[in-house]
Amino acid sequence: MVGTPYPIEPPVEPMLAKLADAVPDGPFLYEPKWDGFRALVFRGADELFIQSRDLRPLDRYFPELHDALLRGLPAGCVVDGEIVIATPDGLDFDALQMRLHPAASRVARLAKETPTSFVAFDLLAAGGRDLRGEPQHARRAALERMLDQAVPPLHLTPATTDQATAVEWLARFEGAGLDGVVAKPREGRYEPGKRTMFKVKHARTADCVVAGFRWHKSGGGTVGSLLLGLYDDDRVLQHVGVTSAFTMARRKQLAEELAPLRADALDDHPWRDWAGAAAESRRMPGAQSRWSAGKDLSWEPLRIERVCEVKYDHLQGTRFRHATIFLRWRPDKPPAECRYDQLEVTPAFELAKVFGAGGTARRA
């Protein structure tokens, strides 16, 4: 932007995190990892700009948040945080995705029906001064001072310097749909685009029915992803997600290995009617939606005979939030035993600490 009214000229790449297997010990500041849309908020004298992680503007999709942040943030600041939708049952990422709609009328309606919140967790500028060269602990202290009187939908993320508390959070937060824990070096500067933080995500395993697959985009008779299913309490096989992280050699091997299971697979397949279902109301394999961006989501059914074990982080509703990681085949496990009740369930973390009165959270 030429002649920008902001203390730092947008766009700015957000600082990133690399995956760790466990909560690291040391001079870190620990925070919950929020499951929403990463956003940088630039506040000028009379203007406000919300930037996405991929450097695009988000203001038009969240008009209610734009106006609230314009009122709630002081001039001359740049704040890093997450846009979320909080409900009594935790964070609702599916509802958040629905907010990215091209029709202004739909955006306006959803802004009233599913209003968003902004959880701040870092400060790049304050009072017109660039703070990116300041250590993390100083930026956190400045953020706490700035948001001391913040009101919803503007909130301050909890933070702690105690590793034991962070380890406890890793278990407690999951029930609310939070994504894990982030560890930030206390002396670290804000380094745009660099993975200088650590993220620790929930990781669990589940035995799933392999009910079908999609071909790989490269063609050549290779498998792109396996379609996974779990039985609910009514013994209905629900589509819960995919597993797709395979080498090309393994993709070719899978195509050969699964070929016998394709014969007459659709005759008695529990998903045989799904190809024509409405993707907006029921997320089924083969159905198109605006999130698929024109991708070929056609799928090949398999006879319900194979079970595999996968690693997953957490559920979003009745589906795995992210693609799972294939671990092994389970020839010893009958498909009928692949039920939701095998999944670990944790009690929901009380989000009122963040989304309650005042909307701020200090260090634990």
FIGUDREN-216909 format. One record per residue (C-alpha): residue number from 1; residue in three letters; chain; x, y, z. Coordinates in Angstrom, 1 decimal. Layout:
FIGUDREN-216909
+--------+------+--------+--------+--------+--------+
! vexvex ! lodo ! lumlum !     xx !     yy !     zz !
+--------+------+--------+--------+--------+--------+
!    NUM !  ala !      A !      X !      Y !      Z !
...
+--------+------+--------+--------+--------+--------+
//
This chain:
FIGUDREN-216909
+--------+------+--------+--------+--------+--------+
! vexvex ! lodo ! lumlum !     xx !     yy !     zz !
+--------+------+--------+--------+--------+--------+
!      1 !  met !      A !    0.0 !    0.0 !    0.0 !
!      2 !  val !      A !    1.3 !    3.5 !   -0.9 !
!      3 !  gly !      A !    1.0 !    6.0 !    1.9 !
!      4 !  thr !      A !   -0.3 !    3.4 !    4.3 !
!      5 !  pro !      A !   -2.1 !    4.7 !    7.4 !
!      6 !  tyr !      A !   -0.9 !    1.8 !    9.5 !
!      7 !  pro !      A !    2.2 !    1.6 !   11.7 !
!      8 !  ile !      A !    3.4 !   -1.4 !    9.6 !
!      9 !  glu !      A !    2.5 !   -1.6 !    6.0 !
!     10 !  pro !      A !    0.4 !   -4.7 !    5.2 !
!     11 !  pro !      A !    0.6 !   -7.4 !    4.1 !
!     12 !  val !      A !    2.8 !   -9.1 !    6.7 !
!     13 !  glu !      A !    3.5 !  -12.8 !    6.8 !
!     14 !  pro !      A !    2.5 !  -14.2 !   10.2 !
!     15 !  met !      A !    5.2 !  -15.9 !   12.3 !
!     16 !  leu !      A !    4.7 !  -19.7 !   12.1 !
!     17 !  ala !      A !    5.3 !  -22.8 !   14.2 !
!     18 !  lys !      A !    6.9 !  -26.1 !   13.6 !
!     19 !  leu !      A !    5.5 !  -29.4 !   15.0 !
!     20 !  ala !      A !    6.9 !  -30.9 !   18.2 !
!     21 !  asp !      A !    6.1 !  -34.3 !   19.7 !
!     22 !  ala !      A !    5.9 !  -33.0 !   23.3 !
!     23 !  val !      A !    5.5 !  -29.7 !   25.1 !
!     24 !  pro !      A !    9.1 !  -28.4 !   25.3 !
!     25 !  asp !      A !   10.7 !  -27.3 !   28.6 !
!     26 !  gly !      A !   12.6 !  -24.1 !   28.9 !
!     27 !  pro !      A !   12.2 !  -20.4 !   28.7 !
!     28 !  phe !      A !    8.9 !  -20.5 !   26.8 !
!     29 !  leu !      A !    5.6 !  -18.7 !   26.8 !
!     30 !  tyr !      A !    2.8 !  -21.3 !   26.4 !
!     31 !  glu !      A !   -0.6 !  -20.6 !   24.8 !
!     32 !  pro !      A !   -3.6 !  -22.6 !   23.6 !
!     33 !  lys !      A !   -3.5 !  -23.3 !   19.8 !
!     34 !  trp !      A !   -6.8 !  -21.9 !   18.6 !
!     35 !  asp !      A !   -8.7 !  -23.7 !   15.8 !
!     36 !  gly !      A !   -9.9 !  -20.8 !   13.6 !
!     37 !  phe !      A !   -8.7 !  -18.5 !   10.9 !
!     38 !  arg !      A !   -5.3 !  -16.9 !   11.6 !
!     39 !  ala !      A !   -5.5 !  -13.1 !   11.1 !
!     40 !  leu !      A !   -3.4 !  -10.0 !   11.5 !
!     41 !  val !      A !   -5.4 !   -6.9 !   12.3 !
!     42 !  phe !      A !   -3.9 !   -3.5 !   11.3 !
!     43 !  arg !      A !   -5.5 !   -0.5 !   13.1 !
!     44 !  gly !      A !   -4.8 !    3.0 !   11.7 !
!     45 !  ala !      A !   -6.2 !    6.3 !   12.9 !
!     46 !  asp !      A !   -9.6 !    5.8 !   11.3 !
!     47 !  glu !      A !   -9.1 !    2.6 !    9.3 !
!     48 !  leu !      A !   -8.8 !   -1.1 !   10.0 !
!     49 !  phe !      A !   -7.6 !   -4.0 !    7.8 !
!     50 !  ile !      A !   -8.0 !   -7.7 !    8.6 !
!     51 !  gln !      A !   -5.4 !   -9.9 !    6.8 !
!     52 !  ser !      A !   -5.5 !  -13.6 !    6.4 !
!     53 !  arg !      A !   -2.6 !  -16.0 !    6.8 !
!     54 !  asp !      A !   -2.2 !  -16.1 !    3.0 !
!     55 !  leu !      A !   -2.1 !  -12.3 !    2.9 !
!     56 !  arg !      A !   -5.6 !  -11.7 !    1.6 !
!     57 !  pro !      A !   -8.2 !   -9.3 !    3.0 !
!     58 !  leu !      A !  -10.9 !  -10.8 !    5.3 !
!     59 !  asp !      A !  -12.9 !   -7.8 !    6.2 !
!     60 !  arg !      A !  -15.8 !   -8.4 !    3.8 !
!     61 !  tyr !      A !  -16.5 !  -11.8 !    5.3 !
!     62 !  phe !      A !  -16.6 !  -10.6 !    8.9 !
!     63 !  pro !      A !  -18.2 !   -7.1 !    8.9 !
!     64 !  glu !      A !  -19.3 !   -7.4 !   12.5 !
!     65 !  leu !      A !  -15.8 !   -8.2 !   13.6 !
!     66 !  his !      A !  -14.3 !   -5.4 !   11.5 !
!     67 !  asp !      A !  -16.6 !   -2.8 !   13.1 !
!     68 !  ala !      A !  -16.0 !   -4.2 !   16.6 !
!     69 !  leu !      A !  -12.2 !   -4.2 !   16.3 !
!     70 !  leu !      A !  -12.3 !   -0.7 !   14.9 !
!     71 !  arg !      A !  -14.0 !    0.4 !   18.1 !
!     72 !  gly !      A !  -12.1 !   -1.8 !   20.4 !
!     73 !  leu !      A !   -8.4 !   -1.4 !   19.3 !
!     74 !  pro !      A !   -6.4 !    1.7 !   19.8 !
!     75 !  ala !      A !   -5.0 !    3.6 !   16.8 !
!     76 !  gly !      A !   -1.5 !    2.7 !   15.6 !
!     77 !  cys !      A !   -1.5 !   -1.0 !   16.5 !
!     78 !  val !      A !   -1.0 !   -4.3 !   14.7 !
!     79 !  val !      A !   -2.3 !   -7.5 !   16.4 !
!     80 !  asp !      A !   -1.8 !  -11.1 !   15.6 !
!     81 !  gly !      A !   -4.6 !  -13.6 !   16.5 !
!     82 !  glu !      A !   -7.3 !  -16.0 !   15.5 !
!     83 !  ile !      A !  -10.9 !  -15.5 !   14.3 !
!     84 !  val !      A !  -13.1 !  -18.1 !   15.9 !
!     85 !  ile !      A !  -16.8 !  -18.9 !   16.5 !
!     86 !  ala !      A !  -17.3 !  -19.9 !   20.1 !
!     87 !  thr !      A !  -20.4 !  -22.0 !   21.2 !
!     88 !  pro !      A !  -21.4 !  -23.6 !   24.5 !
!     89 !  asp !      A !  -20.0 !  -26.8 !   23.1 !
!     90 !  gly !      A !  -16.6 !  -25.3 !   22.0 !
!     91 !  leu !      A !  -15.3 !  -23.8 !   18.8 !
!     92 !  asp !      A !  -17.2 !  -24.4 !   15.6 !
!     93 !  phe !      A !  -14.9 !  -24.5 !   12.7 !
!     94 !  asp !      A !  -17.6 !  -25.7 !   10.3 !
!     95 !  ala !      A !  -19.7 !  -22.6 !   11.0 !
!     96 !  leu !      A !  -16.5 !  -20.5 !   10.5 !
!     97 !  gln !      A !  -15.9 !  -21.9 !    7.1 !
!     98 !  met !      A !  -19.5 !  -21.1 !    6.1 !
!     99 !  arg !      A !  -18.7 !  -17.4 !    6.6 !
!    100 !  leu !      A !  -16.4 !  -17.3 !    3.5 !
!    101 !  his !      A !  -19.4 !  -16.9 !    1.2 !
!    102 !  pro !      A !  -19.3 !  -14.8 !   -2.0 !
!    103 !  ala !      A !  -22.8 !  -13.3 !   -1.6 !
!    104 !  ala !      A !  -22.9 !  -10.1 !    0.5 !
!    105 !  ser !      A !  -26.5 !  -10.9 !    1.6 !
!    106 !  arg !      A !  -25.4 !  -14.3 !    2.9 !
!    107 !  val !      A !  -22.4 !  -12.8 !    4.7 !
!    108 !  ala !      A !  -24.7 !  -10.2 !    6.4 !
!    109 !  arg !      A !  -27.1 !  -12.9 !    7.5 !
!    110 !  leu !      A !  -24.4 !  -15.1 !    8.9 !
!    111 !  ala !      A !  -22.8 !  -12.2 !   10.7 !
!    112 !  lys !      A !  -25.9 !  -12.0 !   12.8 !
!    113 !  glu !      A !  -26.6 !  -15.8 !   13.1 !
!    114 !  thr !      A !  -23.0 !  -16.9 !   13.8 !
!    115 !  pro !      A !  -21.0 !  -13.9 !   15.0 !
!    116 !  thr !      A !  -17.3 !  -14.3 !   15.3 !
!    117 !  ser !      A !  -14.7 !  -13.4 !   18.0 !
!    118 !  phe !      A !  -11.1 !  -12.4 !   17.7 !
!    119 !  val !      A !   -8.5 !  -13.9 !   20.2 !
!    120 !  ala !      A !   -5.3 !  -11.8 !   20.3 !
!    121 !  phe !      A !   -2.0 !  -13.5 !   21.0 !
!    122 !  asp !      A !    0.8 !  -11.3 !   19.8 !
!    123 !  leu !      A !    1.5 !   -7.6 !   19.2 !
!    124 !  leu !      A !    3.5 !   -6.4 !   16.3 !
!    125 !  ala !      A !    3.0 !   -2.6 !   16.8 !
!    126 !  ala !      A !    1.5 !   -0.3 !   19.5 !
!    127 !  gly !      A !    1.2 !    3.4 !   19.7 !
!    128 !  gly !      A !    2.5 !    3.7 !   16.1 !
!    129 !  arg !      A !    5.7 !    1.9 !   17.1 !
!    130 !  asp !      A !    7.0 !   -1.3 !   15.5 !
!    131 !  leu !      A !    7.5 !   -4.0 !   18.2 !
!    132 !  arg !      A !    8.7 !   -6.9 !   16.1 !
!    133 !  gly !      A !   12.2 !   -6.5 !   17.3 !
!    134 !  glu !      A !   11.1 !   -6.7 !   20.9 !
!    135 !  pro !      A !   11.3 !  -10.0 !   22.8 !
!    136 !  gln !      A !    8.2 !  -12.1 !   23.2 !
!    137 !  his !      A !    7.7 !  -11.5 !   26.9 !
!    138 !  ala !      A !    7.8 !   -7.7 !   26.3 !
!    139 !  arg !      A !    5.3 !   -8.0 !   23.5 !
!    140 !  arg !      A !    3.0 !  -10.1 !   25.7 !
!    141 !  ala !      A !    3.2 !   -7.5 !   28.5 !
!    142 !  ala !      A !    2.3 !   -4.7 !   26.1 !
!    143 !  leu !      A !   -0.6 !   -6.8 !   24.7 !
!    144 !  glu !      A !   -1.9 !   -7.3 !   28.2 !
!    145 !  arg !      A !   -1.8 !   -3.6 !   28.9 !
!    146 !  met !      A !   -3.5 !   -2.7 !   25.7 !
!    147 !  leu !      A !   -6.3 !   -5.2 !   26.1 !
!    148 !  asp !      A !   -6.8 !   -4.6 !   29.8 !
!    149 !  gln !      A !  -10.3 !   -3.2 !   29.2 !
!    150 !  ala !      A !  -11.1 !   -5.2 !   26.1 !
!    151 !  val !      A !  -14.7 !   -6.3 !   25.7 !
!    152 !  pro !      A !  -16.2 !   -9.1 !   23.5 !
!    153 !  pro !      A !  -15.8 !  -10.0 !   20.7 !
!    154 !  leu !      A !  -12.1 !   -9.0 !   21.4 !
!    155 !  his !      A !  -10.3 !  -11.4 !   23.7 !
!    156 !  leu !      A !   -6.8 !  -12.1 !   25.0 !
!    157 !  thr !      A !   -5.5 !  -15.6 !   24.9 !
!    158 !  pro !      A !   -4.5 !  -17.3 !   28.2 !
!    159 !  ala !      A !   -0.7 !  -17.7 !   28.6 !
!    160 !  thr !      A !    1.6 !  -19.4 !   31.1 !
!    161 !  thr !      A !    5.3 !  -19.8 !   31.6 !
!    162 !  asp !      A !    4.8 !  -23.1 !   33.5 !
!    163 !  gln !      A !    5.4 !  -26.2 !   31.4 !
!    164 !  ala !      A !    3.2 !  -28.4 !   33.7 !
!    165 !  thr !      A !    0.3 !  -26.1 !   33.2 !
!    166 !  ala !      A !    0.8 !  -26.3 !   29.4 !
!    167 !  val !      A !    0.8 !  -30.1 !   29.5 !
!    168 !  glu !      A !   -2.4 !  -30.0 !   31.5 !
!    169 !  trp !      A !   -3.9 !  -27.6 !   28.9 !
!    170 !  leu !      A !   -3.0 !  -30.1 !   26.1 !
!    171 !  ala !      A !   -5.6 !  -32.5 !   27.6 !
!    172 !  arg !      A !   -8.1 !  -30.0 !   29.0 !
!    173 !  phe !      A !   -8.5 !  -27.8 !   25.9 !
!    174 !  glu !      A !   -9.3 !  -30.6 !   23.4 !
!    175 !  gly !      A !  -12.9 !  -31.0 !   24.5 !
!    176 !  ala !      A !  -13.5 !  -27.4 !   23.4 !
!    177 !  gly !      A !  -12.1 !  -28.0 !   19.9 !
!    178 !  leu !      A !   -8.8 !  -26.2 !   20.5 !
!    179 !  asp !      A !   -6.0 !  -27.6 !   18.5 !
!    180 !  gly !      A !   -3.2 !  -28.1 !   21.0 !
!    181 !  val !      A !   -0.5 !  -25.9 !   22.6 !
!    182 !  val !      A !    1.9 !  -23.4 !   21.2 !
!    183 !  ala !      A !    5.3 !  -22.7 !   22.8 !
!    184 !  lys !      A !    7.0 !  -19.4 !   22.0 !
!    185 !  pro !      A !   10.6 !  -18.6 !   23.1 !
!    186 !  arg !      A !   10.3 !  -15.8 !   25.6 !
!    187 !  glu !      A !   13.3 !  -13.9 !   24.2 !
!    188 !  gly !      A !   12.2 !  -14.5 !   20.6 !
!    189 !  arg !      A !   11.5 !  -11.6 !   18.2 !
!    190 !  tyr !      A !    8.5 !  -11.6 !   15.8 !
!    191 !  glu !      A !    9.9 !  -13.1 !   12.6 !
!    192 !  pro !      A !    7.4 !  -13.0 !    9.8 !
!    193 !  gly !      A !    7.2 !  -16.2 !    7.7 !
!    194 !  lys !      A !    9.7 !  -18.1 !    9.9 !
!    195 !  arg !      A !    8.9 !  -21.2 !   12.0 !
!    196 !  thr !      A !   10.3 !  -20.0 !   15.3 !
!    197 !  met !      A !    7.6 !  -21.3 !   17.6 !
!    198 !  phe !      A !    6.6 !  -24.9 !   18.4 !
!    199 !  lys !      A !    3.1 !  -26.4 !   18.2 !
!    200 !  val !      A !    2.1 !  -29.6 !   20.0 !
!    201 !  lys !      A !   -1.1 !  -31.1 !   18.7 !
!    202 !  his !      A !   -3.4 !  -33.8 !   20.0 !
!    203 !  ala !      A !   -2.5 !  -37.2 !   18.5 !
!    204 !  arg !      A !   -4.6 !  -40.3 !   18.9 !
!    205 !  thr !      A !   -5.2 !  -43.5 !   16.9 !
!    206 !  ala !      A !   -8.4 !  -45.1 !   15.6 !
!    207 !  asp !      A !   -9.3 !  -48.2 !   13.7 !
!    208 !  cys !      A !  -11.4 !  -47.3 !   10.7 !
!    209 !  val !      A !  -13.2 !  -49.1 !    7.9 !
!    210 !  val !      A !  -11.7 !  -48.4 !    4.5 !
!    211 !  ala !      A !  -14.9 !  -48.0 !    2.5 !
!    212 !  gly !      A !  -13.5 !  -46.6 !   -0.7 !
!    213 !  phe !      A !  -10.7 !  -44.5 !   -2.3 !
!    214 !  arg !      A !  -10.0 !  -41.7 !   -4.7 !
!    215 !  trp !      A !   -7.6 !  -41.9 !   -7.6 !
!    216 !  his !      A !   -4.5 !  -39.7 !   -7.4 !
!    217 !  lys !      A !   -4.5 !  -36.5 !   -9.5 !
!    218 !  ser !      A !   -1.4 !  -37.7 !  -11.4 !
!    219 !  gly !      A !   -3.3 !  -40.6 !  -12.9 !
!    220 !  gly !      A !   -1.4 !  -43.7 !  -13.7 !
!    221 !  gly !      A !   -3.6 !  -46.0 !  -11.6 !
!    222 !  thr !      A !   -2.4 !  -44.8 !   -8.3 !
!    223 !  val !      A !   -4.4 !  -44.2 !   -5.1 !
!    224 !  gly !      A !   -4.8 !  -40.6 !   -3.9 !
!    225 !  ser !      A !   -6.6 !  -41.2 !   -0.6 !
!    226 !  leu !      A !   -8.5 !  -43.8 !    1.4 !
!    227 !  leu !      A !  -12.0 !  -43.0 !    2.5 !
!    228 !  leu !      A !  -12.6 !  -43.8 !    6.2 !
!    229 !  gly !      A !  -15.7 !  -44.8 !    8.0 !
!    230 !  leu !      A !  -16.9 !  -45.4 !   11.6 !
!    231 !  tyr !      A !  -20.2 !  -47.0 !   12.7 !
!    232 !  asp !      A !  -22.5 !  -44.9 !   14.9 !
!    233 !  asp !      A !  -24.8 !  -46.1 !   17.6 !
!    234 !  asp !      A !  -27.4 !  -47.0 !   15.0 !
!    235 !  arg !      A !  -24.9 !  -49.2 !   13.1 !
!    236 !  val !      A !  -24.8 !  -46.7 !   10.2 !
!    237 !  leu !      A !  -21.3 !  -46.4 !    8.6 !
!    238 !  gln !      A !  -20.5 !  -42.6 !    8.7 !
!    239 !  his !      A !  -17.8 !  -41.1 !    6.5 !
!    240 !  val !      A !  -15.3 !  -39.6 !    8.9 !
!    241 !  gly !      A !  -12.4 !  -38.4 !    6.8 !
!    242 !  val !      A !   -9.5 !  -39.6 !    4.7 !
!    243 !  thr !      A !   -5.9 !  -40.7 !    4.9 !
!    244 !  ser !      A !   -3.6 !  -39.7 !    2.1 !
!    245 !  ala !      A !    0.0 !  -39.3 !    3.0 !
!    246 !  phe !      A !    1.6 !  -42.0 !    0.9 !
!    247 !  thr !      A !    4.7 !  -42.2 !   -1.3 !
!    248 !  met !      A !    4.1 !  -42.7 !   -5.1 !
!    249 !  ala !      A !    5.4 !  -46.3 !   -4.8 !
!    250 !  arg !      A !    2.9 !  -47.0 !   -2.0 !
!    251 !  arg !      A !    0.0 !  -45.4 !   -4.0 !
!    252 !  lys !      A !    0.7 !  -47.8 !   -6.8 !
!    253 !  gln !      A !    0.9 !  -50.7 !   -4.5 !
!    254 !  leu !      A !   -2.4 !  -49.8 !   -2.8 !
!    255 !  ala !      A !   -4.1 !  -49.7 !   -6.2 !
!    256 !  glu !      A !   -3.0 !  -53.3 !   -6.8 !
!    257 !  glu !      A !   -3.8 !  -54.4 !   -3.3 !
!    258 !  leu !      A !   -7.3 !  -53.0 !   -3.2 !
!    259 !  ala !      A !   -8.3 !  -54.1 !   -6.8 !
!    260 !  pro !      A !  -10.0 !  -57.3 !   -5.7 !
!    261 !  leu !      A !  -12.2 !  -55.4 !   -3.3 !
!    262 !  arg !      A !  -13.6 !  -53.3 !   -6.1 !
!    263 !  ala !      A !  -15.6 !  -56.2 !   -7.6 !
!    264 !  asp !      A !  -19.3 !  -55.8 !   -7.0 !
!    265 !  ala !      A !  -18.5 !  -53.3 !   -4.2 !
!    266 !  leu !      A !  -21.4 !  -51.0 !   -4.9 !
!    267 !  asp !      A !  -24.1 !  -53.7 !   -4.7 !
!    268 !  asp !      A !  -24.5 !  -53.6 !   -1.0 !
!    269 !  his !      A !  -22.3 !  -50.6 !   -0.2 !
!    270 !  pro !      A !  -23.7 !  -48.4 !    2.7 !
!    271 !  trp !      A !  -22.7 !  -45.3 !    0.7 !
!    272 !  arg !      A !  -24.1 !  -46.3 !   -2.6 !
!    273 !  asp !      A !  -26.7 !  -43.5 !   -2.6 !
!    274 !  trp !      A !  -24.3 !  -40.7 !   -1.6 !
!    275 !  ala !      A !  -23.1 !  -39.6 !   -5.0 !
!    276 !  gly !      A !  -26.2 !  -37.5 !   -5.5 !
!    277 !  ala !      A !  -26.5 !  -36.2 !   -2.0 !
!    278 !  ala !      A !  -26.4 !  -32.5 !   -1.2 !
!    279 !  ala !      A !  -22.9 !  -31.6 !    0.0 !
!    280 !  glu !      A !  -24.1 !  -28.5 !    1.8 !
!    281 !  ser !      A !  -26.2 !  -30.5 !    4.2 !
!    282 !  arg !      A !  -24.3 !  -33.8 !    4.3 !
!    283 !  arg !      A !  -20.6 !  -34.1 !    3.7 !
!    284 !  met !      A !  -20.4 !  -37.3 !    1.7 !
!    285 !  pro !      A !  -17.7 !  -38.7 !   -0.6 !
!    286 !  gly !      A !  -18.2 !  -37.7 !   -4.2 !
!    287 !  ala !      A !  -20.3 !  -34.7 !   -3.5 !
!    288 !  gln !      A !  -19.3 !  -31.3 !   -4.7 !
!    289 !  ser !      A !  -19.3 !  -28.1 !   -2.5 !
!    290 !  arg !      A !  -17.9 !  -24.6 !   -2.9 !
!    291 !  trp !      A !  -15.0 !  -25.7 !   -0.7 !
!    292 !  ser !      A !  -13.9 !  -28.3 !   -3.2 !
!    293 !  ala !      A !  -12.8 !  -25.6 !   -5.7 !
!    294 !  gly !      A !  -13.7 !  -27.8 !   -8.7 !
!    295 !  lys !      A !  -11.6 !  -30.7 !   -7.6 !
!    296 !  asp !      A !  -12.6 !  -34.2 !   -8.8 !
!    297 !  leu !      A !  -14.1 !  -35.8 !   -5.7 !
!    298 !  ser !      A !  -15.4 !  -38.9 !   -7.5 !
!    299 !  trp !      A !  -14.6 !  -42.1 !   -5.6 !
!    300 !  glu !      A !  -14.3 !  -45.8 !   -6.0 !
!    301 !  pro !      A !  -16.3 !  -48.0 !   -3.6 !
!    302 !  leu !      A !  -14.7 !  -51.0 !   -1.9 !
!    303 !  arg !      A !  -16.3 !  -54.0 !   -0.3 !
!    304 !  ile !      A !  -16.5 !  -53.4 !    3.5 !
!    305 !  glu !      A !  -13.8 !  -55.8 !    4.5 !
!    306 !  arg !      A !  -10.6 !  -53.8 !    5.2 !
!    307 !  val !      A !   -9.7 !  -52.0 !    8.5 !
!    308 !  cys !      A !   -6.7 !  -49.7 !    9.0 !
!    309 !  glu !      A !   -5.3 !  -47.9 !   12.0 !
!    310 !  val !      A !   -4.8 !  -44.2 !   11.6 !
!    311 !  lys !      A !   -3.4 !  -41.4 !   13.7 !
!    312 !  tyr !      A !   -5.6 !  -38.3 !   14.1 !
!    313 !  asp !      A !   -5.6 !  -35.1 !   16.1 !
!    314 !  his !      A !   -9.2 !  -34.4 !   17.0 !
!    315 !  leu !      A !  -12.8 !  -34.6 !   15.9 !
!    316 !  gln !      A !  -14.8 !  -31.7 !   14.5 !
!    317 !  gly !      A !  -18.3 !  -32.8 !   15.1 !
!    318 !  thr !      A !  -18.4 !  -36.4 !   13.7 !
!    319 !  arg !      A !  -15.4 !  -36.1 !   11.4 !
!    320 !  phe !      A !  -11.7 !  -35.9 !   11.8 !
!    321 !  arg !      A !  -10.7 !  -32.3 !   11.6 !
!    322 !  his !      A !   -7.6 !  -32.9 !    9.5 !
!    323 !  ala !      A !   -6.4 !  -35.7 !    7.2 !
!    324 !  thr !      A !   -5.3 !  -38.7 !    9.2 !
!    325 !  ile !      A !   -2.0 !  -40.5 !    9.0 !
!    326 !  phe !      A !   -2.0 !  -44.2 !    7.9 !
!    327 !  leu !      A !   -0.3 !  -46.4 !   10.4 !
!    328 !  arg !      A !   -1.0 !  -50.0 !    9.5 !
!    329 !  trp !      A !   -3.6 !  -52.5 !    8.3 !
!    330 !  arg !      A !   -5.6 !  -54.3 !   11.0 !
!    331 !  pro !      A !   -6.5 !  -57.8 !    9.5 !
!    332 !  asp !      A !   -7.3 !  -58.9 !   13.0 !
!    333 !  lys !      A !  -10.1 !  -56.4 !   13.4 !
!    334 !  pro !      A !  -13.6 !  -56.9 !   11.9 !
!    335 !  pro !      A !  -15.1 !  -53.8 !   10.3 !
!    336 !  ala !      A !  -18.2 !  -54.0 !   12.6 !
!    337 !  glu !      A !  -15.9 !  -53.1 !   15.6 !
!    338 !  cys !      A !  -14.9 !  -49.8 !   14.0 !
!    339 !  arg !      A !  -17.2 !  -47.6 !   16.1 !
!    340 !  tyr !      A !  -17.2 !  -44.1 !   17.4 !
!    341 !  asp !      A !  -17.1 !  -45.4 !   21.0 !
!    342 !  gln !      A !  -13.5 !  -46.4 !   20.6 !
!    343 !  leu !      A !  -12.5 !  -42.7 !   20.4 !
!    344 !  glu !      A !  -11.1 !  -41.0 !   23.4 !
!    345 !  val !      A !  -13.5 !  -38.4 !   24.7 !
!    346 !  thr !      A !  -12.4 !  -35.6 !   27.0 !
!    347 !  pro !      A !  -14.6 !  -33.1 !   28.9 !
!    348 !  ala !      A !  -15.0 !  -29.7 !   27.3 !
!    349 !  phe !      A !  -12.7 !  -27.0 !   28.6 !
!    350 !  glu !      A !  -14.6 !  -24.1 !   30.1 !
!    351 !  leu !      A !  -14.2 !  -21.4 !   27.5 !
!    352 !  ala !      A !  -15.8 !  -18.8 !   29.8 !
!    353 !  lys !      A !  -12.2 !  -18.0 !   31.0 !
!    354 !  val !      A !  -11.7 !  -16.4 !   27.6 !
!    355 !  phe !      A !  -15.2 !  -15.7 !   26.4 !
!    356 !  gly !      A !  -16.7 !  -14.7 !   29.7 !
!    357 !  ala !      A !  -17.2 !  -11.2 !   31.2 !
!    358 !  gly !      A !  -14.4 !   -8.8 !   30.2 !
!    359 !  gly !      A !  -13.0 !  -11.2 !   27.6 !
!    360 !  thr !      A !   -9.4 !  -11.0 !   28.8 !
!    361 !  ala !      A !   -7.2 !  -13.7 !   30.2 !
!    362 !  arg !      A !   -4.0 !  -13.3 !   32.2 !
!    363 !  arg !      A !   -1.1 !  -15.7 !   32.7 !
!    364 !  ala !      A !   -1.9 !  -18.9 !   34.5 !
+--------+------+--------+--------+--------+--------+
//
